[in-house]
Amino acid sequence: MATKRVLIVGAGFAGIAAARQLGRCKLAEVTVLDRRNHHVFQPLLYQVAMAGLDPSEIARPIRSMLHRYGNVRTLLGMATQVDTSRRVVSSEAGELPYDYLVMACGAHHSYFGNEQWEDFAPGLKNIPQATEIRRRVLRAFEMAERTPDKAEQEHYLNFVIVGGGPTGVELAGAIAEMARHTLRRDFRNINAADARVILVQGGERILEQFPDDLSSYGKRALEELGVEVRLGDHVTLIDEEGVRIGEQFLKAKTVIWAAGVQASPLGATLGTDTNRSGQVVVGPDLSIAGHSEVFVLGDQASAVGDDGKPLPGLAPVAMQQGKYVGKLIAKEIKADREPSSVGRAPFRYYDKGQMATIGRRRAVAQSGKIKLTGVVAWLAWLFIHILYL
Ligand SMILES: Cc1cc2nc3c(=O)[nH]c(=O)nc-3n(C[C@H](O)[C@H](O)[C@H](O)COP(=O)(O)OP(=O)(O)OC[C@H]3O[C@@H](n4cnc5c(N)ncnc54)[C@H](O)[C@@H]3O)c2cc1C
């Protein structure tokens, strides 16, 4: 039986899951290409940003994650272009031909056409951004301590987080906890607990992907930590002095962006449909129209669930998709069949639930009809994340 070349671009949750599945199919010659040499466990990035974890604790070398699979090779390099007619991907590692292509390049932040804001309000998608946020937050306290000027102290001690999804909520809670607990006794000229943490959310509630009662709990829990939650407010300007929220300008040296996602630009080179966020529209088998040998997974894909709604940008979605596509390709290779969407069972997402932490001891969690809040939810969150670490 003939071997087939499978090229996986992106070693995030989806790419790694696909590679592990294909690692068991000796007829597949698998190449995993990533622009970085490490896989990042993004759900704990905020812990790196808040100095709770070291970068090395949430990053693992891709090479060592896959070394046990003799038919899988790992390459470092950025993919720049896909030519579906020649079945070749151009990359910093050269031209890479494929019989099957699995794209799983994830997403980055969208500043909704205001990319110039990024310098003043970094997002949190990778380790350099997490360490930059950590630097800015810790430096703000240091600079406030150094100045005798009360107005300047306030300027340094105002922290604004834009976006009330899980990342924004986790960051706001963690900065508030840091100010009121961790740093409480560390300064002489300032009271770290005077720091103002403001969470700005355009929608009418935070944690919009959770049921109403859990998002209300999340808001209350943040407020108890001293976070000011501003709902229905839009940021209209960010510069080095601060942020304009609606008509009001708020002076803040530290602004963090946790709103909006934009899929990897590589998807656009496939020449197929993409949605407003640049995600590639895929069919029920996660392949693109007209090319049943090309799959797009995870945050880079626009796929719908059984209920017809778009699947969320979550790690379990990416992992389950990676596993599904890996199995599907292995099955076709073993059967010596040409790639074809006809007869493929559709991808089905099994929703195990979602969770978000609020400060050190609280969280919200939902799995089917089960809803948890407070310490119990936080313990569930801790258990799941310790399993990974
Ligand atoms: C701060 C934060 C917190 C989160 N918290 C949670 C959570 O609590 N629970 C949850 O379920 N989900 C969470 N998520 C979402 C989850 O991490 C994503 O849904 C998941 O990472 C998507 O996996 P992926 O494989 O599609 O992409 P990613 O994991 O983003 O991986 C993409 C990979 O592609 C590589 N790549 C990108 N472009 C190229 C290119 N051109 N060439 C080569 N390689 C490329 C990247 O280096 C990366 O390794 C969080 C995300 C963030 C940012």
Ligand as a Chemical Component Dictionary entry (heavy atoms), coordinates in Angstrom:
data_LIG
# 
_chem_comp.id                   LIG 
_chem_comp.type                 NON-POLYMER 
_chem_comp.pdbx_formal_charge   0 
_chem_comp.three_letter_code    LIG 
# 
loop_
_chem_comp_atom.comp_id 
_chem_comp_atom.atom_id 
_chem_comp_atom.alt_atom_id 
_chem_comp_atom.type_symbol 
_chem_comp_atom.charge 
_chem_comp_atom.model_Cartn_x 
_chem_comp_atom.model_Cartn_y 
_chem_comp_atom.model_Cartn_z 
_chem_comp_atom.pdbx_ordinal 
LIG C1  C1  C 0 -5.673  33.773 27.142 1  
LIG C2  C2  C 0 -6.506  32.620 26.634 2  
LIG C3  C3  C 0 -7.227  31.857 27.529 3  
LIG C4  C4  C 0 -7.993  30.788 27.078 4  
LIG N1  N1  N 0 -8.683  30.048 27.994 5  
LIG C5  C5  C 0 -9.356  28.958 27.581 6  
LIG C6  C6  C 0 -9.992  28.106 28.522 7  
LIG O1  O1  O 0 -9.967  28.360 29.731 8  
LIG N2  N2  N 0 -10.638 27.000 28.061 9  
LIG C7  C7  C 0 -10.676 26.694 26.727 10 
LIG O2  O2  O 0 -11.244 25.670 26.354 11 
LIG N3  N3  N 0 -10.105 27.487 25.816 12 
LIG C8  C8  C 0 -9.438  28.609 26.200 13 
LIG N4  N4  N 0 -8.830  29.414 25.285 14 
LIG C9  C9  C 0 -9.010  29.120 23.850 15 
LIG C10 C10 C 0 -8.100  27.998 23.383 16 
LIG O3  O3  O 0 -6.793  28.195 23.868 17 
LIG C11 C11 C 0 -8.133  27.951 21.861 18 
LIG O4  O4  O 0 -9.457  27.689 21.461 19 
LIG C12 C12 C 0 -7.207  26.874 21.324 20 
LIG O5  O5  O 0 -5.874  27.191 21.631 21 
LIG C13 C13 C 0 -7.360  26.722 19.813 22 
LIG O6  O6  O 0 -6.488  25.728 19.383 23 
LIG P1  P1  P 0 -5.900  25.760 17.913 24 
LIG O7  O7  O 0 -5.130  24.494 17.749 25 
LIG O8  O8  O 0 -6.967  26.064 16.944 26 
LIG O9  O9  O 0 -4.923  27.018 17.866 27 
LIG P2  P2  P 0 -3.688  27.393 18.785 28 
LIG O10 O10 O 0 -3.688  26.622 20.040 29 
LIG O11 O11 O 0 -3.714  28.872 18.851 30 
LIG O12 O12 O 0 -2.431  26.923 17.931 31 
LIG C14 C14 C 0 -2.107  27.493 16.694 32 
LIG C15 C15 C 0 -0.679  27.099 16.352 33 
LIG O13 O13 O 0 -0.421  27.490 15.011 34 
LIG C16 C16 C 0 0.864   28.082 14.921 35 
LIG N5  N5  N 0 0.840   28.974 13.764 36 
LIG C17 C17 C 0 0.050   30.053 13.570 37 
LIG N6  N6  N 0 0.269   30.587 12.355 38 
LIG C18 C18 C 0 1.226   29.825 11.769 39 
LIG C19 C19 C 0 1.864   29.868 10.491 40 
LIG N7  N7  N 0 1.549   30.787 9.565  41 
LIG N8  N8  N 0 2.809   28.941 10.226 42 
LIG C20 C20 C 0 3.142   27.984 11.154 43 
LIG N9  N9  N 0 2.550   27.899 12.369 44 
LIG C21 C21 C 0 1.595   28.800 12.661 45 
LIG C22 C22 C 0 1.025   28.794 16.254 46 
LIG O14 O14 O 0 2.387   29.015 16.555 47 
LIG C23 C23 C 0 0.353   27.807 17.208 48 
LIG O15 O15 O 0 1.274   26.868 17.725 49 
LIG C24 C24 C 0 -8.049  30.492 25.699 50 
LIG C25 C25 C 0 -7.320  31.268 24.796 51 
LIG C26 C26 C 0 -6.553  32.321 25.257 52 
LIG C27 C27 C 0 -5.760  33.145 24.277 53 
# 
loop_
_chem_comp_bond.comp_id 
_chem_comp_bond.atom_id_1 
_chem_comp_bond.atom_id_2 
_chem_comp_bond.value_order 
_chem_comp_bond.pdbx_ordinal 
LIG C1  C2  SING 1  
LIG C2  C3  SING 2  
LIG C2  C26 DOUB 3  
LIG C3  C4  DOUB 4  
LIG C4  N1  SING 5  
LIG C4  C24 SING 6  
LIG N1  C5  DOUB 7  
LIG C5  C6  SING 8  
LIG C5  C8  SING 9  
LIG C6  O1  DOUB 10 
LIG C6  N2  SING 11 
LIG N2  C7  SING 12 
LIG C7  O2  DOUB 13 
LIG C7  N3  SING 14 
LIG N3  C8  DOUB 15 
LIG C8  N4  SING 16 
LIG N4  C9  SING 17 
LIG N4  C24 SING 18 
LIG C9  C10 SING 19 
LIG C10 O3  SING 20 
LIG C10 C11 SING 21 
LIG C11 O4  SING 22 
LIG C11 C12 SING 23 
LIG C12 O5  SING 24 
LIG C12 C13 SING 25 
LIG C13 O6  SING 26 
LIG O6  P1  SING 27 
LIG P1  O7  DOUB 28 
LIG P1  O8  SING 29 
LIG P1  O9  SING 30 
LIG O9  P2  SING 31 
LIG P2  O10 DOUB 32 
LIG P2  O11 SING 33 
LIG P2  O12 SING 34 
LIG O12 C14 SING 35 
LIG C14 C15 SING 36 
LIG C15 O13 SING 37 
LIG C15 C23 SING 38 
LIG O13 C16 SING 39 
LIG C16 N5  SING 40 
LIG C16 C22 SING 41 
LIG N5  C17 SING 42 
LIG N5  C21 SING 43 
LIG C17 N6  DOUB 44 
LIG N6  C18 SING 45 
LIG C18 C19 SING 46 
LIG C18 C21 DOUB 47 
LIG C19 N7  SING 48 
LIG C19 N8  DOUB 49 
LIG N8  C20 SING 50 
LIG C20 N9  DOUB 51 
LIG N9  C21 SING 52 
LIG C22 O14 SING 53 
LIG C22 C23 SING 54 
LIG C23 O15 SING 55 
LIG C24 C25 DOUB 56 
LIG C25 C26 SING 57 
LIG C26 C27 SING 58 
# 
